[in-house]
């Protein structure tokens, strides 16, 4: 018997106790220091026969919660089964649909200041393609017989193509209802076109939540996320949120960099002062990242003015966005835990704590994944019907894995095979956080490292978040 590879701990010195968590079983216990020492003794070679009766009883309890494992080999095999079961799970079919790559915003971190021509070339899903999507989805639902279907709309700006969005929502709802499955609709939007009429139209078909992005306080947001004509958008979005509050679940997302992170406490104070504050289900912020090859040299230094630099949004080597895919949605997938990509630990921890101080729910910073890229039955569909394994890769047609009509070019088959073998966590050794990380965000690894199969590690941030989680559990929060 040995202490589990996936044990993490935080001493609680004021209580002479230790917070234990097992990331594979998600068991969480507060134990005395001598119980924590008992785990160390097991790793040091102490056998069960050398223990007192009360110590063996403690070991039995720890074993029941996964804190003690029979052997390293068996535990590694359990980890393999965990990822296999996660990948093959059929209880939910996840569909992320880009209704359009067009956008009415000109976010500087996404477009690098070059906005003039992009919407003229951006693809928009037609109703004919939407019909093909419905037929494809019906086949998938019939094959998998899932208990639920999660349908997420994003883009571009998905509300720029309401006819397709409404058609897909209604038809997939009909299909799910006829087969006893629940439909959960999520919309990721910049919020400018969000109206009560849109929400009322979707609620009967299973609207689960709306995610709206605010990139800092009014001044900062208006600078970072203006209209294509340069006008500010903050006030209009806030008015829209107030009008739909109470009709559906609302979550707030935000993308920060080194220049904007300090504006978020003011945003949080502003949100808390709004009448709809209690209708906000969750607030999450994340850094955005650049393709390292597309950054100017000065953006690649580690420190400027004593502050850590945060890479910005993924663009190609010519400074263009990745096919128009909204960087607000990269790694998000509606409710996906993959909302953090190679982030600067201190600043993300700061924002998490500031969010909790205002009474808003946010991610705990420990339970990060695995993301939907590791799920076989999570599909992203581009405006022309092309298939991707992850929303973050939709802007790069070379990473398409096929098409909803069943066509698969040889190069797409090669990409699909690559994702089939995708397991960046296998390069992470015996890291205790593998079950809640899965090797990190592969979109970040692709953009920053040039290798989607490489781990994108944010272990130090999870260690910081673990301390916060331990304190919350110890205080009974």
C-alpha positions as CSV (number, residue, x, y, z in Angstrom):
1,X,0.0,0.0,0.0
2,X,1.2,3.5,-0.9
3,X,0.0,7.0,-0.7
4,X,-1.8,7.9,-3.9
5,X,0.1,9.7,-6.7
6,X,-2.8,12.1,-6.8
7,X,-2.8,13.3,-3.2
8,X,-2.3,17.1,-2.7
9,X,-2.3,18.7,0.7
10,X,-2.4,22.1,2.4
11,X,-1.3,22.5,6.1
12,X,-3.8,24.4,8.2
13,X,-1.3,25.6,10.9
14,X,-3.9,27.5,13.0
15,X,-5.8,24.2,13.5
16,X,-2.8,21.8,13.5
17,X,-4.6,20.0,10.7
18,X,-4.1,19.2,7.1
19,X,-6.4,19.6,4.1
20,X,-6.1,16.5,1.9
21,X,-7.5,16.2,-1.6
22,X,-7.2,13.4,-4.1
23,X,-7.6,14.8,-7.7
24,X,-8.6,11.5,-9.2
25,X,-11.5,10.7,-6.8
26,X,-12.1,14.4,-5.8
27,X,-12.2,13.3,-2.2
28,X,-11.5,16.1,0.3
29,X,-10.7,15.6,3.9
30,X,-9.4,17.6,6.8
31,X,-7.2,15.3,9.0
32,X,-4.9,15.7,11.9
33,X,-1.2,16.1,11.2
34,X,-0.4,12.6,12.4
35,X,-2.8,11.2,9.8
36,X,-0.9,13.1,7.1
37,X,2.3,11.8,8.5
38,X,0.9,8.3,8.3
39,X,0.7,8.7,4.6
40,X,4.4,9.8,4.5
41,X,5.3,6.7,6.5
42,X,3.6,4.4,4.0
43,X,5.6,6.0,1.2
44,X,8.7,5.6,3.4
45,X,8.3,1.8,3.4
46,X,6.2,1.2,6.6
47,X,4.0,-1.9,6.1
48,X,0.5,-2.3,7.4
49,X,1.7,-4.9,9.8
50,X,3.9,-2.3,11.5
51,X,0.9,-0.1,12.3
52,X,-1.2,0.2,15.4
53,X,-4.8,-0.8,15.2
54,X,-6.1,2.8,15.2
55,X,-3.5,3.6,12.4
56,X,-4.8,0.7,10.3
57,X,-8.3,2.0,10.8
58,X,-7.2,5.4,9.5
59,X,-5.5,3.8,6.5
60,X,-8.8,1.9,5.7
61,X,-10.7,5.2,5.7
62,X,-8.0,6.9,3.5
63,X,-8.1,3.9,1.2
64,X,-11.9,4.1,0.8
65,X,-11.5,7.7,-0.4
66,X,-8.6,7.0,-2.7
67,X,-5.8,8.5,-0.7
68,X,-4.1,5.1,-0.5
69,X,-3.5,2.9,-3.5
70,X,-2.3,-0.7,-3.7
71,X,0.6,0.1,-6.1
72,X,1.9,2.7,-8.5
73,X,1.2,0.4,-11.5
74,X,-2.4,-0.2,-10.5
75,X,-2.9,3.5,-10.0
76,X,-1.5,4.4,-13.4
77,X,-3.8,1.9,-14.9
78,X,-6.7,3.5,-13.1
79,X,-5.7,6.9,-14.5
80,X,-5.7,5.4,-18.0
81,X,-9.2,4.0,-17.4
82,X,-10.3,7.4,-16.1
83,X,-9.3,9.1,-19.4
84,X,-10.7,6.3,-21.5
85,X,-14.1,6.4,-19.7
86,X,-14.1,10.2,-20.0
87,X,-13.4,10.0,-23.7
88,X,-15.9,7.3,-24.5
89,X,-18.8,8.6,-22.3
90,X,-22.1,8.7,-24.2
91,X,-24.3,10.2,-21.6
92,X,-24.1,13.7,-23.2
93,X,-23.6,14.7,-26.8
94,X,-21.8,18.1,-27.0
95,X,-22.3,20.2,-30.1
96,X,-20.7,23.6,-30.6
97,X,-21.9,25.4,-33.7
98,X,-20.4,28.5,-35.3
99,X,-23.4,30.2,-36.9
100,X,-21.0,32.7,-38.4
101,X,-17.5,33.9,-38.4
102,X,-18.7,37.5,-38.8
103,X,-18.5,39.9,-35.9
104,X,-19.7,43.4,-35.2
105,X,-16.8,44.1,-32.8
106,X,-13.2,45.0,-33.5
107,X,-11.5,43.6,-30.5
108,X,-7.8,44.7,-30.8
109,X,-6.4,41.5,-29.2
110,X,-8.3,39.4,-31.8
111,X,-7.8,41.4,-34.9
112,X,-4.5,43.2,-34.3
113,X,-6.0,46.5,-35.5
114,X,-6.7,45.2,-39.0
115,X,-10.5,45.1,-39.4
116,X,-11.3,46.6,-42.8
117,X,-11.8,43.5,-44.9
118,X,-12.5,40.6,-42.6
119,X,-16.3,40.5,-42.4
120,X,-16.4,40.5,-46.2
121,X,-14.7,37.2,-46.3
122,X,-16.0,35.6,-43.1
123,X,-18.3,32.6,-43.6
124,X,-22.0,32.6,-42.5
125,X,-23.9,29.4,-42.1
126,X,-26.8,29.0,-44.5
127,X,-30.2,27.4,-43.7
128,X,-29.3,24.7,-46.2
129,X,-26.1,23.9,-44.2
130,X,-28.2,24.1,-41.0
131,X,-30.5,21.4,-42.4
132,X,-27.4,19.2,-42.9
133,X,-26.3,19.9,-39.3
134,X,-29.7,18.8,-38.1
135,X,-29.6,15.6,-40.1
136,X,-26.1,14.8,-38.8
137,X,-27.1,15.6,-35.2
138,X,-30.1,13.3,-35.5
139,X,-27.9,10.4,-36.7
140,X,-25.5,11.0,-33.8
141,X,-28.4,11.1,-31.2
142,X,-29.9,7.9,-32.6
143,X,-26.5,6.2,-32.4
144,X,-25.4,7.4,-29.0
145,X,-28.8,7.7,-27.3
146,X,-27.5,10.3,-24.9
147,X,-29.4,11.5,-21.8
148,X,-28.7,15.1,-22.8
149,X,-27.5,17.2,-25.7
150,X,-25.5,20.4,-25.0
151,X,-25.9,22.8,-27.9
152,X,-23.6,25.8,-27.8
153,X,-23.8,28.7,-30.2
154,X,-20.8,31.0,-30.9
155,X,-18.7,32.4,-33.6
156,X,-17.8,35.2,-34.6
157,X,-21.0,36.7,-33.1
158,X,-23.7,34.0,-33.2
159,X,-26.5,36.5,-32.9
160,X,-25.7,37.9,-36.3
161,X,-27.3,34.8,-37.7
162,X,-30.5,34.4,-35.7
163,X,-32.5,32.5,-38.4
164,X,-30.0,29.7,-38.3
165,X,-29.7,29.8,-34.5
166,X,-33.4,29.6,-34.1
167,X,-33.8,26.8,-36.7
168,X,-31.1,24.7,-35.1
169,X,-32.5,25.2,-31.6
170,X,-36.0,24.2,-32.6
171,X,-35.1,21.2,-34.7
172,X,-32.6,19.7,-32.3
173,X,-35.1,20.2,-29.5
174,X,-37.7,18.3,-31.5
175,X,-35.2,15.4,-32.1
176,X,-34.1,15.3,-28.5
177,X,-37.6,15.4,-27.1
178,X,-38.7,12.6,-29.4
179,X,-35.9,10.4,-28.0
180,X,-36.3,11.4,-24.3
181,X,-33.1,13.4,-24.2
182,X,-32.8,16.9,-22.5
183,X,-31.5,19.7,-24.7
184,X,-29.3,22.4,-23.0
185,X,-28.7,25.5,-25.1
186,X,-25.8,27.8,-24.3
187,X,-25.0,31.0,-26.2
188,X,-21.6,32.8,-26.1
189,X,-22.1,36.3,-27.2
190,X,-20.6,39.8,-27.0
191,X,-24.0,40.9,-25.7
192,X,-24.6,43.8,-28.1
193,X,-27.6,42.1,-29.8
194,X,-28.8,40.3,-26.7
195,X,-32.5,41.1,-26.2
196,X,-35.5,39.8,-24.3
197,X,-36.9,38.6,-27.6
198,X,-33.9,36.5,-28.3
199,X,-34.0,34.9,-24.8
200,X,-37.8,34.4,-25.0
201,X,-37.5,32.6,-28.3
202,X,-34.9,30.2,-27.0
203,X,-36.2,29.5,-23.5
204,X,-38.9,27.0,-24.6
205,X,-36.2,25.0,-26.4
206,X,-33.9,24.5,-23.4
207,X,-31.9,27.7,-23.0
208,X,-29.4,26.9,-20.3
209,X,-27.3,30.0,-20.1
210,X,-25.9,33.1,-21.8
211,X,-22.3,34.0,-21.5
212,X,-21.3,37.7,-22.1
213,X,-17.8,39.1,-22.2
214,X,-16.8,42.3,-20.4
215,X,-13.1,43.1,-20.7
216,X,-12.7,45.3,-17.7
217,X,-14.5,48.5,-16.5
218,X,-16.3,50.8,-18.9
219,X,-13.2,52.7,-20.1
220,X,-11.1,49.5,-20.5
221,X,-13.9,47.5,-22.1
222,X,-14.7,50.2,-24.6
223,X,-11.0,50.4,-25.6
224,X,-10.6,46.6,-25.9
225,X,-14.0,45.7,-27.4
226,X,-15.3,48.6,-29.6
227,X,-17.6,48.4,-32.5
228,X,-16.0,48.2,-35.9
229,X,-16.6,52.0,-36.2
230,X,-14.8,52.5,-32.9
231,X,-17.8,53.3,-30.8
232,X,-18.0,52.0,-27.2
233,X,-20.1,49.0,-26.3
234,X,-20.1,48.7,-22.5
235,X,-23.3,50.7,-21.7
236,X,-25.4,49.0,-24.3
237,X,-24.3,45.5,-23.1
238,X,-25.1,46.4,-19.5
239,X,-28.6,47.6,-20.5
240,X,-29.2,44.4,-22.4
241,X,-28.1,42.3,-19.4
242,X,-30.5,44.2,-17.2
243,X,-33.4,43.5,-19.6
244,X,-32.8,39.7,-19.8
245,X,-31.8,39.2,-16.1
246,X,-34.2,36.7,-14.5
247,X,-35.2,35.1,-17.8
248,X,-32.1,32.9,-18.0
249,X,-28.8,32.1,-16.3
250,X,-26.2,34.7,-17.0
251,X,-22.4,34.3,-16.7
252,X,-19.8,36.9,-17.3
253,X,-16.4,36.3,-18.9
254,X,-13.5,38.5,-19.4
255,X,-10.2,38.5,-21.2
256,X,-7.3,40.3,-19.5
257,X,-3.7,41.2,-20.3
258,X,-1.0,43.0,-18.3
259,X,-2.5,46.4,-19.2
260,X,-6.1,45.6,-18.3
261,X,-6.0,43.3,-15.3
262,X,-6.1,46.1,-12.8
263,X,-9.4,47.4,-14.1
264,X,-11.3,44.2,-13.1
265,X,-11.9,45.1,-9.5
266,X,-13.8,48.2,-10.7
267,X,-15.8,46.1,-13.1
268,X,-16.7,43.7,-10.2
269,X,-17.8,46.6,-8.0
270,X,-19.9,47.9,-10.8
271,X,-21.6,44.6,-11.4
272,X,-22.3,44.1,-7.7
273,X,-24.0,47.5,-7.7
274,X,-26.4,46.5,-10.5
275,X,-30.0,45.3,-9.9
276,X,-29.2,42.1,-11.8
277,X,-26.1,41.2,-9.7
278,X,-27.8,38.3,-8.0
279,X,-28.9,36.9,-11.4
280,X,-25.2,36.5,-12.4
281,X,-24.5,32.8,-12.0
282,X,-20.7,32.9,-12.5
283,X,-17.9,35.2,-13.3
284,X,-14.7,33.9,-14.9
285,X,-11.7,35.7,-16.3
286,X,-8.9,34.4,-18.4
287,X,-5.8,35.6,-20.2
288,X,-5.8,35.6,-23.9
289,X,-2.7,34.5,-25.8
290,X,-0.8,35.2,-29.0
291,X,0.9,32.9,-31.4
292,X,4.4,33.4,-30.2
293,X,5.7,33.8,-33.8
294,X,3.2,36.6,-34.4
295,X,4.2,38.7,-31.5
296,X,6.6,41.6,-31.7
297,X,9.9,40.9,-30.0
298,X,9.0,43.3,-27.1
299,X,6.0,41.2,-26.2
300,X,8.1,38.1,-25.6
301,X,10.1,39.4,-22.6
302,X,9.3,37.9,-19.2
303,X,9.1,41.1,-17.2
304,X,8.3,44.7,-18.0
305,X,8.4,47.2,-15.2
306,X,8.5,44.4,-12.6
307,X,5.3,42.8,-13.8
308,X,4.8,39.5,-15.5
309,X,3.8,39.8,-19.1
310,X,0.7,38.0,-20.3
311,X,0.7,36.8,-23.9
312,X,-2.3,37.9,-25.9
313,X,-4.8,36.4,-28.4
314,X,-3.9,33.7,-30.9
315,X,-3.5,35.1,-34.4
316,X,-1.7,33.7,-37.4
317,X,1.8,34.8,-38.5
318,X,0.3,37.6,-40.5
319,X,-1.6,39.1,-37.5
320,X,-4.9,37.8,-38.7
321,X,-7.4,36.1,-36.3
322,X,-7.6,32.3,-36.6
323,X,-10.3,32.3,-39.3
324,X,-12.4,34.7,-37.2
325,X,-13.1,32.3,-34.4
326,X,-14.0,34.5,-31.4
327,X,-11.1,34.3,-28.9
328,X,-13.7,34.9,-26.1
329,X,-14.8,31.3,-26.8
330,X,-11.5,29.6,-27.2
331,X,-11.2,27.0,-24.5
332,X,-14.6,27.8,-23.2
333,X,-17.1,25.6,-25.1
334,X,-20.0,27.0,-23.1
335,X,-19.4,25.4,-19.7
336,X,-16.1,23.8,-20.3
337,X,-13.5,24.0,-17.5
338,X,-10.9,24.9,-20.1
339,X,-11.0,28.6,-19.4
340,X,-7.4,29.0,-18.5
341,X,-4.5,28.8,-20.9
342,X,-0.9,29.1,-19.7
343,X,-1.9,32.0,-17.5
344,X,0.1,34.2,-15.3
345,X,-0.5,32.6,-11.9
346,X,-0.4,35.7,-9.7
347,X,-2.9,37.7,-11.7
348,X,-5.4,34.9,-12.2
349,X,-5.3,34.2,-8.5
350,X,-5.8,37.9,-7.8
351,X,-8.8,38.1,-10.0
352,X,-10.3,34.9,-8.5
353,X,-10.1,36.3,-5.0
354,X,-11.4,39.7,-6.0
355,X,-14.4,38.0,-7.6
356,X,-15.2,35.9,-4.5
357,X,-14.9,39.0,-2.3
358,X,-17.8,40.5,-4.2
359,X,-19.9,37.5,-3.7
360,X,-19.8,36.1,-7.2
361,X,-19.3,32.5,-7.9
362,X,-16.2,31.6,-9.9
363,X,-14.1,28.5,-10.8
364,X,-12.1,27.2,-7.9
365,X,-8.9,27.2,-9.9
366,X,-8.3,23.5,-9.2
367,X,-10.9,21.7,-11.2
368,X,-9.7,22.7,-14.7
369,X,-10.4,19.7,-16.9
370,X,-10.0,17.5,-18.7
371,X,-11.6,19.6,-21.4
372,X,-13.9,18.5,-24.2
373,X,-11.0,17.9,-26.5
374,X,-10.6,14.7,-24.6
375,X,-14.2,13.7,-25.3
376,X,-15.0,11.6,-28.4
377,X,-18.6,12.8,-28.6
378,X,-17.9,16.6,-28.3
379,X,-18.0,18.1,-31.8
380,X,-17.5,21.6,-33.1
381,X,-19.1,22.5,-36.4
382,X,-18.0,25.4,-38.6
383,X,-20.3,27.6,-40.7
384,X,-19.7,25.4,-43.8
385,X,-20.3,22.1,-42.0
386,X,-16.6,21.3,-41.3
387,X,-15.9,19.4,-38.1
388,X,-13.3,20.2,-35.5
389,X,-12.3,18.5,-32.2
390,X,-12.2,21.7,-30.2
391,X,-13.8,25.2,-30.5
392,X,-10.3,26.7,-30.2
393,X,-9.1,25.1,-33.5
394,X,-12.1,26.1,-35.7
395,X,-10.3,29.1,-37.2
396,X,-7.6,26.9,-38.7
397,X,-9.0,24.8,-41.6
398,X,-5.9,22.7,-41.6
399,X,-7.0,21.3,-38.2
400,X,-10.5,20.1,-39.4
401,X,-11.1,16.4,-38.9
402,X,-13.9,16.0,-41.4
403,X,-17.3,17.2,-42.5
404,X,-20.9,16.6,-41.4
405,X,-21.6,15.0,-44.8
406,X,-19.2,12.2,-44.0
407,X,-16.4,13.4,-46.3
408,X,-12.9,13.1,-44.9
409,X,-9.9,14.1,-47.0
410,X,-6.7,12.1,-46.3
411,X,-5.1,15.1,-44.5
412,X,-8.3,15.4,-42.3
413,X,-8.0,11.7,-41.5
414,X,-4.4,12.3,-40.4
415,X,-5.5,15.2,-38.2
416,X,-8.3,13.0,-36.8
417,X,-5.8,10.2,-36.0
418,X,-3.6,12.8,-34.3
419,X,-6.5,13.8,-32.0
420,X,-7.4,10.2,-31.4
421,X,-4.0,9.7,-29.9
422,X,-4.0,13.1,-28.1
423,X,-2.7,12.7,-24.6
424,X,-0.4,15.6,-23.5
425,X,-0.7,14.5,-19.9
426,X,1.4,11.5,-20.6
427,X,4.4,13.8,-20.8
428,X,3.6,15.1,-17.3
429,X,5.2,12.2,-15.3
430,X,3.4,11.5,-12.1
431,X,2.1,15.1,-11.5
432,X,-0.7,15.0,-8.9
433,X,-2.9,17.4,-10.9
434,X,-3.2,15.3,-14.1
435,X,-6.8,14.2,-13.5
436,X,-8.0,17.8,-13.2
437,X,-5.8,19.3,-15.9
438,X,-5.3,16.7,-18.6
439,X,-2.0,18.3,-19.7
440,X,-3.5,21.8,-20.0
441,X,-5.1,23.7,-22.9
442,X,-3.9,22.3,-26.2
443,X,-5.0,25.4,-28.1
444,X,-2.5,27.3,-25.9
445,X,0.2,24.7,-26.5
446,X,-0.5,25.0,-30.3
447,X,-0.4,28.8,-30.3
448,X,2.5,29.4,-27.9
449,X,4.6,26.3,-28.3
450,X,3.8,25.2,-31.8
451,X,2.9,21.7,-30.6
452,X,-0.6,20.9,-29.5
453,X,0.6,17.6,-28.1
454,X,2.9,19.3,-25.5
455,X,1.6,20.0,-22.0
456,X,0.5,23.6,-21.3
457,X,1.4,23.6,-17.6
458,X,-0.3,25.8,-15.0
459,X,0.6,23.7,-12.0
460,X,1.8,26.6,-9.8
461,X,-1.6,28.4,-10.3
462,X,-3.5,25.3,-9.2
463,X,-1.2,25.0,-6.2
464,X,-2.2,28.6,-5.3
465,X,-5.8,27.8,-5.9
466,X,-5.6,24.7,-3.7
467,X,-4.6,26.9,-0.8
468,X,-7.7,29.0,-1.3
469,X,-9.9,25.9,-1.7
470,X,-8.5,24.5,1.6
471,X,-9.2,27.7,3.4
472,X,-12.8,27.7,2.1
473,X,-13.4,24.1,3.1
474,X,-11.8,24.7,6.6
475,X,-14.0,27.7,7.2
476,X,-17.1,25.8,6.1
477,X,-17.7,28.2,3.1
